[in-house]
Amino acid sequence: MARKLIDCREFPSQTNCTLTIAGEEDEVLRAAALHATDVHGEKDTPELRAMLRQALKDEGGGVRAGPSAAEREQPAPH
């Protein structure tokens, strides 16, 4: 699964937020929605989630910090 990212700098903000969130799509959407409600006072609505989903971008560079959640669930080879 391709990693996604969302960059708060791409949204108008009075706080000039610079947070970038990267990970698997469902992780990024969940964290971005929490951030939007906690830091920016948004309401977690289907419309907010749709806007966040549209703002997702593929993470570039091909560098991975570790295994994906699916890979971590696989039994280790013997």
N, C-alpha and C positions, 0 to 999 in steps of 0.2 A: 504494500500500500504506500502510495506517495505521501510524503510529509507535506503539510500545509503550514502557511504562516499568515498572520494578520498583523498589520502595523498600525498602531493607534495614531501615528502621525498623519495618516491619510484621511482622518476624520476631523472635522472642525471641533475645536475644544478650547474652552477658556483657560484650561490648565496647561496647554501646550504639551500634552502627554507624549512621551516617547517610547512607551512600552511596545515591544514586539513579542508575540506569542507564537511558538512553533511546536508542531507535534502532529499526531494523527488527527484527521479532520474532526472527529467527535470530541477529542480532548481540547482542541483549539476552540471550537464553538462553545463548549461548556465554560472554559476559562475566560474567553472573551465576553460572554454574557455576564458572568460573575463580575468581571472587571468593569463592564459598562454600567452595571447597576450599583456596585459599591463605590466606585471612584467618580463616575460621571452622572449618577442620579437617574439613569434610564430605568424604565420598567422592562422586565424580562417578558416580552410578548412574542408571539409568532412573527410579527413584523420585524422586531429587532433581530431575531434569529435569522430571518430571511435576508436582511441587510448584511448581517455579519457573514453569512454563507456566501453571498455574492462578492464580498470583499476578500475572500480567501485567495491566496496565491500559492502556487507550487513553491516549495522551498528549493532554492538553487544550491549549487556547489557540490552536491553528492556526498557531503560529509555527514556521517552518522555518529552520534555520541554513544549509542548502544543498541541492543536489539529492540525490535518493536514489541508491543504487547503480545501479538500473536506468536512471535518467535520465543518470547519468554515462557509461553505456555507449553511449548514443545518439550518432550523429554530429552534430556541430554544424551548424545550418542555415547556408546560404551567403548 
